[in-house]
Amino acid sequence: QVQVVESGGGLVQPGGSLRLSCAVSGMFSETIAMAWYRQAPGKQRELVARIIAGSTINYADSVKGQFTITKDNAKNSVYLQMYSLKPEDTAVYYCNYSVFWGQGTQVTVSS
């Protein structure tokens, strides 16, 4: 059984940084894309960043230059480093691996 577990969310002031982590347990393939999505209150879930086979990376236009996605295949993990956070980045952030989703981690940007 595959499990996806996120961590690292929290409350941060505008302009601050956070690093989210996501670990996959169970069957894991390096060739399967891993991604971060987010869902703000009253909005649809949206793709934030995706990394495919450790080399191809896609970012939402809204986070380009602000967020960085990285992957550690040895740890079956993906990370999202977020800089210069804004109140509009407030959302529940979800990790996705194939058809599997984590439970989400809350990121709140507020003074």
Gaussian input, Z-matrix of N, CA and C with variables (Angstrom, degrees):
# hf/3-21g

backbone

0 1
 N
 C     1     B1
 C     2     B2     1     A1
 N     3     B3     2     A2     1     D1
 C     4     B4     3     A3     2     D2
 C     5     B5     4     A4     3     D3
 N     6     B6     5     A5     4     D4
 C     7     B7     6     A6     5     D5
 C     8     B8     7     A7     6     D6
 N     9     B9     8     A8     7     D7
 C    10    B10     9     A9     8     D8
 C    11    B11    10    A10     9     D9
 N    12    B12    11    A11    10    D10
 C    13    B13    12    A12    11    D11
 C    14    B14    13    A13    12    D12
 N    15    B15    14    A14    13    D13
 C    16    B16    15    A15    14    D14
 C    17    B17    16    A16    15    D15
 N    18    B18    17    A17    16    D16
 C    19    B19    18    A18    17    D17
 C    20    B20    19    A19    18    D18
 N    21    B21    20    A20    19    D19
 C    22    B22    21    A21    20    D20
 C    23    B23    22    A22    21    D21
 N    24    B24    23    A23    22    D22
 C    25    B25    24    A24    23    D23
 C    26    B26    25    A25    24    D24
 N    27    B27    26    A26    25    D25
 C    28    B28    27    A27    26    D26
 C    29    B29    28    A28    27    D27
 N    30    B30    29    A29    28    D28
 C    31    B31    30    A30    29    D29
 C    32    B32    31    A31    30    D30
 N    33    B33    32    A32    31    D31
 C    34    B34    33    A33    32    D32
 C    35    B35    34    A34    33    D33
 N    36    B36    35    A35    34    D34
 C    37    B37    36    A36    35    D35
 C    38    B38    37    A37    36    D36
 N    39    B39    38    A38    37    D37
 C    40    B40    39    A39    38    D38
 C    41    B41    40    A40    39    D39
 N    42    B42    41    A41    40    D40
 C    43    B43    42    A42    41    D41
 C    44    B44    43    A43    42    D42
 N    45    B45    44    A44    43    D43
 C    46    B46    45    A45    44    D44
 C    47    B47    46    A46    45    D45
 N    48    B48    47    A47    46    D46
 C    49    B49    48    A48    47    D47
 C    50    B50    49    A49    48    D48
 N    51    B51    50    A50    49    D49
 C    52    B52    51    A51    50    D50
 C    53    B53    52    A52    51    D51
 N    54    B54    53    A53    52    D52
 C    55    B55    54    A54    53    D53
 C    56    B56    55    A55    54    D54
 N    57    B57    56    A56    55    D55
 C    58    B58    57    A57    56    D56
 C    59    B59    58    A58    57    D57
 N    60    B60    59    A59    58    D58
 C    61    B61    60    A60    59    D59
 C    62    B62    61    A61    60    D60
 N    63    B63    62    A62    61    D61
 C    64    B64    63    A63    62    D62
 C    65    B65    64    A64    63    D63
 N    66    B66    65    A65    64    D64
 C    67    B67    66    A66    65    D65
 C    68    B68    67    A67    66    D66
 N    69    B69    68    A68    67    D67
 C    70    B70    69    A69    68    D68
 C    71    B71    70    A70    69    D69
 N    72    B72    71    A71    70    D70
 C    73    B73    72    A72    71    D71
 C    74    B74    73    A73    72    D72
 N    75    B75    74    A74    73    D73
 C    76    B76    75    A75    74    D74
 C    77    B77    76    A76    75    D75
 N    78    B78    77    A77    76    D76
 C    79    B79    78    A78    77    D77
 C    80    B80    79    A79    78    D78
 N    81    B81    80    A80    79    D79
 C    82    B82    81    A81    80    D80
 C    83    B83    82    A82    81    D81
 N    84    B84    83    A83    82    D82
 C    85    B85    84    A84    83    D83
 C    86    B86    85    A85    84    D84
 N    87    B87    86    A86    85    D85
 C    88    B88    87    A87    86    D86
 C    89    B89    88    A88    87    D87
 N    90    B90    89    A89    88    D88
 C    91    B91    90    A90    89    D89
 C    92    B92    91    A91    90    D90
 N    93    B93    92    A92    91    D91
 C    94    B94    93    A93    92    D92
 C    95    B95    94    A94    93    D93
 N    96    B96    95    A95    94    D94
 C    97    B97    96    A96    95    D95
 C    98    B98    97    A97    96    D96
 N    99    B99    98    A98    97    D97
 C   100   B100    99    A99    98    D98
 C   101   B101   100   A100    99    D99
 N   102   B102   101   A101   100   D100
 C   103   B103   102   A102   101   D101
 C   104   B104   103   A103   102   D102
 N   105   B105   104   A104   103   D103
 C   106   B106   105   A105   104   D104
 C   107   B107   106   A106   105   D105
 N   108   B108   107   A107   106   D106
 C   109   B109   108   A108   107   D107
 C   110   B110   109   A109   108   D108
 N   111   B111   110   A110   109   D109
 C   112   B112   111   A111   110   D110
 C   113   B113   112   A112   111   D111
 N   114   B114   113   A113   112   D112
 C   115   B115   114   A114   113   D113
 C   116   B116   115   A115   114   D114
 N   117   B117   116   A116   115   D115
 C   118   B118   117   A117   116   D116
 C   119   B119   118   A118   117   D117
 N   120   B120   119   A119   118   D118
 C   121   B121   120   A120   119   D119
 C   122   B122   121   A121   120   D120
 N   123   B123   122   A122   121   D121
 C   124   B124   123   A123   122   D122
 C   125   B125   124   A124   123   D123
 N   126   B126   125   A125   124   D124
 C   127   B127   126   A126   125   D125
 C   128   B128   127   A127   126   D126
 N   129   B129   128   A128   127   D127
 C   130   B130   129   A129   128   D128
 C   131   B131   130   A130   129   D129
 N   132   B132   131   A131   130   D130
 C   133   B133   132   A132   131   D131
 C   134   B134   133   A133   132   D132
 N   135   B135   134   A134   133   D133
 C   136   B136   135   A135   134   D134
 C   137   B137   136   A136   135   D135
 N   138   B138   137   A137   136   D136
 C   139   B139   138   A138   137   D137
 C   140   B140   139   A139   138   D138
 N   141   B141   140   A140   139   D139
 C   142   B142   141   A141   140   D140
 C   143   B143   142   A142   141   D141
 N   144   B144   143   A143   142   D142
 C   145   B145   144   A144   143   D143
 C   146   B146   145   A145   144   D144
 N   147   B147   146   A146   145   D145
 C   148   B148   147   A147   146   D146
 C   149   B149   148   A148   147   D147
 N   150   B150   149   A149   148   D148
 C   151   B151   150   A150   149   D149
 C   152   B152   151   A151   150   D150
 N   153   B153   152   A152   151   D151
 C   154   B154   153   A153   152   D152
 C   155   B155   154   A154   153   D153
 N   156   B156   155   A155   154   D154
 C   157   B157   156   A156   155   D155
 C   158   B158   157   A157   156   D156
 N   159   B159   158   A158   157   D157
 C   160   B160   159   A159   158   D158
 C   161   B161   160   A160   159   D159
 N   162   B162   161   A161   160   D160
 C   163   B163   162   A162   161   D161
 C   164   B164   163   A163   162   D162
 N   165   B165   164   A164   163   D163
 C   166   B166   165   A165   164   D164
 C   167   B167   166   A166   165   D165
 N   168   B168   167   A167   166   D166
 C   169   B169   168   A168   167   D167
 C   170   B170   169   A169   168   D168
 N   171   B171   170   A170   169   D169
 C   172   B172   171   A171   170   D170
 C   173   B173   172   A172   171   D171
 N   174   B174   173   A173   172   D172
 C   175   B175   174   A174   173   D173
 C   176   B176   175   A175   174   D174
 N   177   B177   176   A176   175   D175
 C   178   B178   177   A177   176   D176
 C   179   B179   178   A178   177   D177
 N   180   B180   179   A179   178   D178
 C   181   B181   180   A180   179   D179
 C   182   B182   181   A181   180   D180
 N   183   B183   182   A182   181   D181
 C   184   B184   183   A183   182   D182
 C   185   B185   184   A184   183   D183
 N   186   B186   185   A185   184   D184
 C   187   B187   186   A186   185   D185
 C   188   B188   187   A187   186   D186
 N   189   B189   188   A188   187   D187
 C   190   B190   189   A189   188   D188
 C   191   B191   190   A190   189   D189
 N   192   B192   191   A191   190   D190
 C   193   B193   192   A192   191   D191
 C   194   B194   193   A193   192   D192
 N   195   B195   194   A194   193   D193
 C   196   B196   195   A195   194   D194
 C   197   B197   196   A196   195   D195
 N   198   B198   197   A197   196   D196
 C   199   B199   198   A198   197   D197
 C   200   B200   199   A199   198   D198
 N   201   B201   200   A200   199   D199
 C   202   B202   201   A201   200   D200
 C   203   B203   202   A202   201   D201
 N   204   B204   203   A203   202   D202
 C   205   B205   204   A204   203   D203
 C   206   B206   205   A205   204   D204
 N   207   B207   206   A206   205   D205
 C   208   B208   207   A207   206   D206
 C   209   B209   208   A208   207   D207
 N   210   B210   209   A209   208   D208
 C   211   B211   210   A210   209   D209
 C   212   B212   211   A211   210   D210
 N   213   B213   212   A212   211   D211
 C   214   B214   213   A213   212   D212
 C   215   B215   214   A214   213   D213
 N   216   B216   215   A215   214   D214
 C   217   B217   216   A216   215   D215
 C   218   B218   217   A217   216   D216
 N   219   B219   218   A218   217   D217
 C   220   B220   219   A219   218   D218
 C   221   B221   220   A220   219   D219
 N   222   B222   221   A221   220   D220
 C   223   B223   222   A222   221   D221
 C   224   B224   223   A223   222   D222
 N   225   B225   224   A224   223   D223
 C   226   B226   225   A225   224   D224
 C   227   B227   226   A226   225   D225
 N   228   B228   227   A227   226   D226
 C   229   B229   228   A228   227   D227
 C   230   B230   229   A229   228   D228
 N   231   B231   230   A230   229   D229
 C   232   B232   231   A231   230   D230
 C   233   B233   232   A232   231   D231
 N   234   B234   233   A233   232   D232
 C   235   B235   234   A234   233   D233
 C   236   B236   235   A235   234   D234
 N   237   B237   236   A236   235   D235
 C   238   B238   237   A237   236   D236
 C   239   B239   238   A238   237   D237
 N   240   B240   239   A239   238   D238
 C   241   B241   240   A240   239   D239
 C   242   B242   241   A241   240   D240
 N   243   B243   242   A242   241   D241
 C   244   B244   243   A243   242   D242
 C   245   B245   244   A244   243   D243
 N   246   B246   245   A245   244   D244
 C   247   B247   246   A246   245   D245
 C   248   B248   247   A247   246   D246
 N   249   B249   248   A248   247   D247
 C   250   B250   249   A249   248   D248
 C   251   B251   250   A250   249   D249
 N   252   B252   251   A251   250   D250
 C   253   B253   252   A252   251   D251
 C   254   B254   253   A253   252   D252
 N   255   B255   254   A254   253   D253
 C   256   B256   255   A255   254   D254
 C   257   B257   256   A256   255   D255
 N   258   B258   257   A257   256   D256
 C   259   B259   258   A258   257   D257
 C   260   B260   259   A259   258   D258
 N   261   B261   260   A260   259   D259
 C   262   B262   261   A261   260   D260
 C   263   B263   262   A262   261   D261
 N   264   B264   263   A263   262   D262
 C   265   B265   264   A264   263   D263
 C   266   B266   265   A265   264   D264
 N   267   B267   266   A266   265   D265
 C   268   B268   267   A267   266   D266
 C   269   B269   268   A268   267   D267
 N   270   B270   269   A269   268   D268
 C   271   B271   270   A270   269   D269
 C   272   B272   271   A271   270   D270
 N   273   B273   272   A272   271   D271
 C   274   B274   273   A273   272   D272
 C   275   B275   274   A274   273   D273
 N   276   B276   275   A275   274   D274
 C   277   B277   276   A276   275   D275
 C   278   B278   277   A277   276   D276
 N   279   B279   278   A278   277   D277
 C   280   B280   279   A279   278   D278
 C   281   B281   280   A280   279   D279
 N   282   B282   281   A281   280   D280
 C   283   B283   282   A282   281   D281
 C   284   B284   283   A283   282   D282
 N   285   B285   284   A284   283   D283
 C   286   B286   285   A285   284   D284
 C   287   B287   286   A286   285   D285
 N   288   B288   287   A287   286   D286
 C   289   B289   288   A288   287   D287
 C   290   B290   289   A289   288   D288
 N   291   B291   290   A290   289   D289
 C   292   B292   291   A291   290   D290
 C   293   B293   292   A292   291   D291
 N   294   B294   293   A293   292   D292
 C   295   B295   294   A294   293   D293
 C   296   B296   295   A295   294   D294
 N   297   B297   296   A296   295   D295
 C   298   B298   297   A297   296   D296
 C   299   B299   298   A298   297   D297
 N   300   B300   299   A299   298   D298
 C   301   B301   300   A300   299   D299
 C   302   B302   301   A301   300   D300
 N   303   B303   302   A302   301   D301
 C   304   B304   303   A303   302   D302
 C   305   B305   304   A304   303   D303
 N   306   B306   305   A305   304   D304
 C   307   B307   306   A306   305   D305
 C   308   B308   307   A307   306   D306
 N   309   B309   308   A308   307   D307
 C   310   B310   309   A309   308   D308
 C   311   B311   310   A310   309   D309
 N   312   B312   311   A311   310   D310
 C   313   B313   312   A312   311   D311
 C   314   B314   313   A313   312   D312
 N   315   B315   314   A314   313   D313
 C   316   B316   315   A315   314   D314
 C   317   B317   316   A316   315   D315
 N   318   B318   317   A317   316   D316
 C   319   B319   318   A318   317   D317
 C   320   B320   319   A319   318   D318
 N   321   B321   320   A320   319   D319
 C   322   B322   321   A321   320   D320
 C   323   B323   322   A322   321   D321
 N   324   B324   323   A323   322   D322
 C   325   B325   324   A324   323   D323
 C   326   B326   325   A325   324   D324
 N   327   B327   326   A326   325   D325
 C   328   B328   327   A327   326   D326
 C   329   B329   328   A328   327   D327
 N   330   B330   329   A329   328   D328
 C   331   B331   330   A330   329   D329
 C   332   B332   331   A331   330   D330

   B1=1.4557
   B2=1.5251
   B3=1.3156
   B4=1.4523
   B5=1.5256
   B6=1.3036
   B7=1.4681
   B8=1.5090
   B9=1.3217
   B10=1.4564
   B11=1.5258
   B12=1.3165
   B13=1.4619
   B14=1.5209
   B15=1.3289
   B16=1.4639
   B17=1.5313
   B18=1.3223
   B19=1.4575
   B20=1.5231
   B21=1.3323
   B22=1.4522
   B23=1.5158
   B24=1.3117
   B25=1.4581
   B26=1.5115
   B27=1.3272
   B28=1.4572
   B29=1.5058
   B30=1.3158
   B31=1.4580
   B32=1.5210
   B33=1.3132
   B34=1.4588
   B35=1.5250
   B36=1.3219
   B37=1.4536
   B38=1.5295
   B39=1.3067
   B40=1.4733
   B41=1.5235
   B42=1.3236
   B43=1.4564
   B44=1.5165
   B45=1.3071
   B46=1.4595
   B47=1.5214
   B48=1.3270
   B49=1.4585
   B50=1.5234
   B51=1.3196
   B52=1.4613
   B53=1.5115
   B54=1.3209
   B55=1.4600
   B56=1.5183
   B57=1.3200
   B58=1.4521
   B59=1.5206
   B60=1.3104
   B61=1.4587
   B62=1.5181
   B63=1.3199
   B64=1.4618
   B65=1.5237
   B66=1.3062
   B67=1.4591
   B68=1.5177
   B69=1.3191
   B70=1.4666
   B71=1.5152
   B72=1.3228
   B73=1.4618
   B74=1.5147
   B75=1.3151
   B76=1.4508
   B77=1.5085
   B78=1.3137
   B79=1.4527
   B80=1.5269
   B81=1.3129
   B82=1.4613
   B83=1.5087
   B84=1.3196
   B85=1.4545
   B86=1.5184
   B87=1.3020
   B88=1.4672
   B89=1.5207
   B90=1.3163
   B91=1.4557
   B92=1.5257
   B93=1.3147
   B94=1.4690
   B95=1.5261
   B96=1.3054
   B97=1.4624
   B98=1.5243
   B99=1.3156
   B100=1.4576
   B101=1.5161
   B102=1.3078
   B103=1.4617
   B104=1.5167
   B105=1.3021
   B106=1.4649
   B107=1.5251
   B108=1.3222
   B109=1.4586
   B110=1.5267
   B111=1.3163
   B112=1.4596
   B113=1.5202
   B114=1.3027
   B115=1.4538
   B116=1.5148
   B117=1.3198
   B118=1.4545
   B119=1.5338
   B120=1.3176
   B121=1.4678
   B122=1.5236
   B123=1.3157
   B124=1.4544
   B125=1.5195
   B126=1.3316
   B127=1.4660
   B128=1.5284
   B129=1.3182
   B130=1.4561
   B131=1.5226
   B132=1.3181
   B133=1.4516
   B134=1.5296
   B135=1.3278
   B136=1.4610
   B137=1.5235
   B138=1.3167
   B139=1.4625
   B140=1.5273
   B141=1.3268
   B142=1.4635
   B143=1.5277
   B144=1.3193
   B145=1.4622
   B146=1.5232
   B147=1.3326
   B148=1.4560
   B149=1.5070
   B150=1.3277
   B151=1.4550
   B152=1.5169
   B153=1.3323
   B154=1.4608
   B155=1.5228
   B156=1.3186
   B157=1.4594
   B158=1.5197
   B159=1.3308
   B160=1.4575
   B161=1.5039
   B162=1.3259
   B163=1.4565
   B164=1.5169
   B165=1.2940
   B166=1.4556
   B167=1.5164
   B168=1.3232
   B169=1.4600
   B170=1.5248
   B171=1.3161
   B172=1.4577
   B173=1.5220
   B174=1.3225
   B175=1.4582
   B176=1.5215
   B177=1.3164
   B178=1.4583
   B179=1.5269
   B180=1.3095
   B181=1.4746
   B182=1.5264
   B183=1.3070
   B184=1.4645
   B185=1.5211
   B186=1.3451
   B187=1.4646
   B188=1.5251
   B189=1.3055
   B190=1.4648
   B191=1.5238
   B192=1.3148
   B193=1.4496
   B194=1.5159
   B195=1.3105
   B196=1.4640
   B197=1.5296
   B198=1.3334
   B199=1.4637
   B200=1.5280
   B201=1.3403
   B202=1.4536
   B203=1.5273
   B204=1.3365
   B205=1.4623
   B206=1.5177
   B207=1.3271
   B208=1.4585
   B209=1.5253
   B210=1.3232
   B211=1.4694
   B212=1.5185
   B213=1.3134
   B214=1.4555
   B215=1.5262
   B216=1.3174
   B217=1.4649
   B218=1.5292
   B219=1.3067
   B220=1.4646
   B221=1.5289
   B222=1.3331
   B223=1.4624
   B224=1.5261
   B225=1.3289
   B226=1.4748
   B227=1.5213
   B228=1.3097
   B229=1.4646
   B230=1.5145
   B231=1.3115
   B232=1.4584
   B233=1.5278
   B234=1.3147
   B235=1.4590
   B236=1.5217
   B237=1.3170
   B238=1.4530
   B239=1.5154
   B240=1.3166
   B241=1.4594
   B242=1.5197
   B243=1.3201
   B244=1.4584
   B245=1.5184
   B246=1.3157
   B247=1.4582
   B248=1.5359
   B249=1.3302
   B250=1.4737
   B251=1.5323
   B252=1.2950
   B253=1.4589
   B254=1.5182
   B255=1.3290
   B256=1.4552
   B257=1.5252
   B258=1.3028
   B259=1.4723
   B260=1.5216
   B261=1.3173
   B262=1.4723
   B263=1.5203
   B264=1.3196
   B265=1.4630
   B266=1.5274
   B267=1.3162
   B268=1.4605
   B269=1.5196
   B270=1.3217
   B271=1.4660
   B272=1.5236
   B273=1.3081
   B274=1.4608
   B275=1.5279
   B276=1.3084
   B277=1.4537
   B278=1.5254
   B279=1.3294
   B280=1.4521
   B281=1.5240
   B282=1.3118
   B283=1.4546
   B284=1.5252
   B285=1.3163
   B286=1.4604
   B287=1.5128
   B288=1.3328
   B289=1.4627
   B290=1.5277
   B291=1.2970
   B292=1.4731
   B293=1.5328
   B294=1.2977
   B295=1.4738
   B296=1.5127
   B297=1.3020
   B298=1.4552
   B299=1.5290
   B300=1.3339
   B301=1.4638
   B302=1.5208
   B303=1.3107
   B304=1.4471
   B305=1.5197
   B306=1.3198
   B307=1.4558
   B308=1.5221
   B309=1.3101
   B310=1.4613
   B311=1.5132
   B312=1.3139
   B313=1.4643
   B314=1.5284
   B315=1.3172
   B316=1.4609
   B317=1.5213
   B318=1.3132
   B319=1.4647
   B320=1.5228
   B321=1.3177
   B322=1.4548
   B323=1.5159
   B324=1.3243
   B325=1.4586
   B326=1.5224
   B327=1.3049
   B328=1.4666
   B329=1.5113
   B330=1.3169
   B331=1.4535
   B332=1.5306
   A1=109.40
   A2=115.60
   A3=120.31
   A4=109.52
   A5=115.47
   A6=121.28
   A7=109.71
   A8=114.88
   A9=122.16
   A10=107.42
   A11=116.48
   A12=120.02
   A13=109.93
   A14=114.86
   A15=120.50
   A16=110.02
   A17=114.91
   A18=121.31
   A19=108.71
   A20=115.48
   A21=119.57
   A22=115.96
   A23=117.61
   A24=119.03
   A25=111.58
   A26=115.09
   A27=119.23
   A28=111.87
   A29=114.89
   A30=122.52
   A31=108.86
   A32=116.39
   A33=120.82
   A34=108.48
   A35=115.85
   A36=120.17
   A37=110.39
   A38=116.60
   A39=119.18
   A40=111.03
   A41=115.10
   A42=120.62
   A43=113.47
   A44=117.14
   A45=121.04
   A46=112.54
   A47=114.19
   A48=121.18
   A49=110.30
   A50=114.56
   A51=121.89
   A52=108.14
   A53=114.92
   A54=120.58
   A55=108.33
   A56=115.24
   A57=121.26
   A58=109.98
   A59=114.83
   A60=120.81
   A61=109.44
   A62=115.12
   A63=120.84
   A64=107.95
   A65=115.96
   A66=121.34
   A67=109.96
   A68=115.22
   A69=122.22
   A70=108.75
   A71=116.27
   A72=120.76
   A73=108.81
   A74=115.27
   A75=119.82
   A76=109.92
   A77=117.40
   A78=120.76
   A79=110.28
   A80=116.78
   A81=120.99
   A82=109.24
   A83=115.85
   A84=121.48
   A85=109.40
   A86=115.59
   A87=120.51
   A88=111.82
   A89=117.53
   A90=119.87
   A91=112.97
   A92=116.62
   A93=119.72
   A94=109.16
   A95=115.10
   A96=119.95
   A97=111.08
   A98=114.32
   A99=120.77
   A100=107.62
   A101=115.55
   A102=118.39
   A103=111.81
   A104=114.24
   A105=122.86
   A106=108.12
   A107=114.27
   A108=122.69
   A109=107.56
   A110=115.34
   A111=119.07
   A112=109.85
   A113=114.19
   A114=120.43
   A115=109.20
   A116=114.67
   A117=120.90
   A118=109.30
   A119=118.20
   A120=120.73
   A121=111.22
   A122=115.76
   A123=121.07
   A124=114.92
   A125=116.29
   A126=119.36
   A127=110.30
   A128=115.03
   A129=120.24
   A130=110.28
   A131=115.04
   A132=119.95
   A133=108.67
   A134=115.66
   A135=119.69
   A136=110.84
   A137=115.28
   A138=120.91
   A139=109.04
   A140=115.34
   A141=120.91
   A142=109.64
   A143=116.81
   A144=120.94
   A145=108.95
   A146=114.99
   A147=121.03
   A148=108.50
   A149=116.07
   A150=120.69
   A151=108.05
   A152=115.58
   A153=121.70
   A154=108.24
   A155=115.80
   A156=121.86
   A157=111.96
   A158=116.65
   A159=121.70
   A160=116.12
   A161=118.58
   A162=118.61
   A163=113.20
   A164=118.60
   A165=121.09
   A166=109.44
   A167=115.29
   A168=121.04
   A169=109.39
   A170=115.00
   A171=121.54
   A172=108.98
   A173=115.55
   A174=121.66
   A175=109.75
   A176=114.78
   A177=118.85
   A178=108.01
   A179=116.31
   A180=119.61
   A181=110.92
   A182=116.58
   A183=120.82
   A184=113.45
   A185=118.14
   A186=119.90
   A187=112.72
   A188=118.43
   A189=120.66
   A190=110.49
   A191=115.53
   A192=120.94
   A193=113.62
   A194=116.68
   A195=121.42
   A196=111.19
   A197=116.63
   A198=121.99
   A199=108.92
   A200=115.29
   A201=121.13
   A202=108.77
   A203=115.62
   A204=120.56
   A205=108.71
   A206=115.54
   A207=120.89
   A208=109.05
   A209=114.86
   A210=119.82
   A211=108.53
   A212=115.70
   A213=121.83
   A214=106.93
   A215=116.91
   A216=120.50
   A217=111.87
   A218=116.88
   A219=119.83
   A220=111.44
   A221=115.67
   A222=120.58
   A223=112.08
   A224=116.95
   A225=121.04
   A226=110.69
   A227=115.74
   A228=119.52
   A229=112.68
   A230=114.04
   A231=121.62
   A232=107.12
   A233=115.03
   A234=121.03
   A235=110.16
   A236=115.61
   A237=121.00
   A238=108.12
   A239=115.18
   A240=120.89
   A241=107.76
   A242=115.59
   A243=120.55
   A244=109.43
   A245=115.99
   A246=122.58
   A247=109.79
   A248=114.56
   A249=121.09
   A250=111.90
   A251=115.41
   A252=120.06
   A253=111.97
   A254=113.97
   A255=122.42
   A256=109.09
   A257=117.95
   A258=119.06
   A259=112.75
   A260=117.24
   A261=119.76
   A262=113.25
   A263=117.87
   A264=121.40
   A265=111.38
   A266=116.10
   A267=120.23
   A268=110.38
   A269=115.91
   A270=121.32
   A271=108.66
   A272=114.70
   A273=120.27
   A274=106.51
   A275=115.69
   A276=121.45
   A277=109.40
   A278=114.75
   A279=121.46
   A280=110.24
   A281=115.01
   A282=121.55
   A283=108.21
   A284=114.97
   A285=121.20
   A286=110.67
   A287=114.82
   A288=121.90
   A289=107.35
   A290=116.60
   A291=121.55
   A292=108.34
   A293=117.77
   A294=120.86
   A295=111.61
   A296=117.06
   A297=122.01
   A298=111.55
   A299=113.89
   A300=121.05
   A301=110.30
   A302=114.88
   A303=119.50
   A304=110.71
   A305=114.82
   A306=120.29
   A307=112.06
   A308=116.21
   A309=120.94
   A310=112.20
   A311=115.34
   A312=121.50
   A313=107.87
   A314=115.15
   A315=120.59
   A316=110.76
   A317=115.43
   A318=122.03
   A319=107.12
   A320=115.91
   A321=121.54
   A322=109.33
   A323=115.77
   A324=121.08
   A325=107.62
   A326=115.00
   A327=119.58
   A328=110.26
   A329=115.40
   A330=120.02
   A331=110.65
   D1=128.12
   D2=179.84
   D3=-85.32
   D4=134.66
   D5=173.40
   D6=-125.09
   D7=140.76
   D8=179.04
   D9=-121.61
   D10=123.18
   D11=-175.09
   D12=-129.48
   D13=122.64
   D14=177.79
   D15=-97.67
   D16=157.85
   D17=173.29
   D18=-156.42
   D19=164.96
   D20=173.51
   D21=107.81
   D22=-4.26
   D23=178.83
   D24=-72.08
   D25=174.36
   D26=177.95
   D27=162.05
   D28=-166.74
   D29=179.25
   D30=-100.01
   D31=130.17
   D32=-179.50
   D33=-140.41
   D34=148.76
   D35=178.32
   D36=-77.78
   D37=154.66
   D38=175.33
   D39=-53.71
   D40=136.51
   D41=-176.87
   D42=90.77
   D43=-9.28
   D44=-178.88
   D45=-82.20
   D46=-178.41
   D47=-177.84
   D48=-129.21
   D49=154.07
   D50=173.72
   D51=-146.13
   D52=152.65
   D53=175.11
   D54=-124.26
   D55=119.89
   D56=176.59
   D57=-95.42
   D58=144.54
   D59=177.83
   D60=-123.33
   D61=149.87
   D62=177.77
   D63=-142.27
   D64=125.94
   D65=179.70
   D66=-118.73
   D67=137.33
   D68=178.40
   D69=-108.38
   D70=128.58
   D71=174.58
   D72=-115.71
   D73=156.14
   D74=-175.09
   D75=95.74
   D76=-149.01
   D77=-179.09
   D78=-68.06
   D79=130.23
   D80=-178.24
   D81=-137.96
   D82=133.23
   D83=175.30
   D84=-124.94
   D85=130.35
   D86=-179.96
   D87=-65.18
   D88=-20.43
   D89=-175.35
   D90=-84.63
   D91=-10.14
   D92=-179.72
   D93=-86.90
   D94=134.71
   D95=-178.97
   D96=-64.89
   D97=148.54
   D98=171.15
   D99=-123.35
   D100=146.59
   D101=-173.35
   D102=-147.80
   D103=157.97
   D104=171.49
   D105=-112.94
   D106=132.58
   D107=173.15
   D108=-120.78
   D109=165.12
   D110=173.60
   D111=-143.69
   D112=154.12
   D113=178.31
   D114=-138.50
   D115=114.18
   D116=176.94
   D117=-87.91
   D118=158.10
   D119=-179.83
   D120=-55.47
   D121=129.51
   D122=177.09
   D123=77.10
   D124=5.47
   D125=-178.47
   D126=-121.62
   D127=163.66
   D128=177.46
   D129=-77.74
   D130=155.28
   D131=175.01
   D132=-66.86
   D133=136.39
   D134=-177.39
   D135=-130.37
   D136=149.89
   D137=176.78
   D138=-71.75
   D139=132.94
   D140=176.27
   D141=-102.03
   D142=-51.52
   D143=-178.54
   D144=-158.18
   D145=148.11
   D146=-179.85
   D147=-137.93
   D148=140.10
   D149=175.85
   D150=-126.58
   D151=131.38
   D152=-174.04
   D153=-119.09
   D154=121.75
   D155=176.57
   D156=51.17
   D157=27.86
   D158=174.19
   D159=76.70
   D160=-0.02
   D161=-175.96
   D162=-127.86
   D163=-46.40
   D164=179.83
   D165=-81.80
   D166=124.67
   D167=-177.49
   D168=-127.88
   D169=135.76
   D170=175.38
   D171=-124.46
   D172=140.81
   D173=176.03
   D174=-125.59
   D175=148.67
   D176=168.43
   D177=-65.96
   D178=145.81
   D179=-178.70
   D180=-57.32
   D181=-32.38
   D182=-175.25
   D183=-70.01
   D184=-15.43
   D185=-177.22
   D186=-120.15
   D187=0.20
   D188=179.63
   D189=-58.95
   D190=130.70
   D191=-178.85
   D192=82.58
   D193=-6.08
   D194=-177.98
   D195=-113.53
   D196=-37.05
   D197=-178.89
   D198=-114.43
   D199=151.25
   D200=176.32
   D201=-133.19
   D202=127.41
   D203=176.91
   D204=-103.20
   D205=135.51
   D206=176.23
   D207=-136.56
   D208=164.62
   D209=-174.93
   D210=-138.13
   D211=141.93
   D212=174.62
   D213=-124.12
   D214=99.75
   D215=-176.62
   D216=-65.95
   D217=-30.22
   D218=179.97
   D219=-65.54
   D220=-25.74
   D221=-179.45
   D222=-108.29
   D223=7.03
   D224=-177.91
   D225=51.35
   D226=43.40
   D227=-171.39
   D228=-132.93
   D229=154.87
   D230=173.70
   D231=-133.27
   D232=148.55
   D233=-175.63
   D234=-128.36
   D235=153.58
   D236=174.06
   D237=-130.97
   D238=108.43
   D239=176.78
   D240=-90.67
   D241=123.06
   D242=-176.50
   D243=-117.13
   D244=126.38
   D245=-179.90
   D246=-116.36
   D247=162.94
   D248=173.52
   D249=46.49
   D250=48.94
   D251=-174.78
   D252=-65.20
   D253=144.87
   D254=-178.06
   D255=-121.23
   D256=158.77
   D257=177.74
   D258=-55.29
   D259=-32.19
   D260=179.98
   D261=-71.95
   D262=-6.45
   D263=174.01
   D264=-84.76
   D265=-5.73
   D266=178.25
   D267=-62.17
   D268=125.98
   D269=-177.34
   D270=-177.66
   D271=170.73
   D272=165.87
   D273=-89.52
   D274=126.79
   D275=-178.88
   D276=-101.50
   D277=129.82
   D278=-176.85
   D279=-117.16
   D280=141.57
   D281=174.01
   D282=-98.51
   D283=138.45
   D284=-179.83
   D285=-125.20
   D286=133.50
   D287=175.26
   D288=-137.34
   D289=111.07
   D290=-175.99
   D291=56.90
   D292=-121.76
   D293=-179.96
   D294=-97.06
   D295=7.45
   D296=-175.09
   D297=-102.27
   D298=142.38
   D299=-179.13
   D300=-127.06
   D301=147.60
   D302=170.38
   D303=-80.22
   D304=178.63
   D305=-177.29
   D306=-82.99
   D307=-12.75
   D308=178.68
   D309=96.41
   D310=150.46
   D311=175.94
   D312=-133.30
   D313=132.80
   D314=-175.24
   D315=-80.30
   D316=130.79
   D317=171.70
   D318=-118.61
   D319=121.86
   D320=179.32
   D321=-122.35
   D322=123.02
   D323=179.67
   D324=-110.49
   D325=109.80
   D326=-174.79
   D327=-159.03
   D328=147.96
   D329=175.44
   D330=-93.29

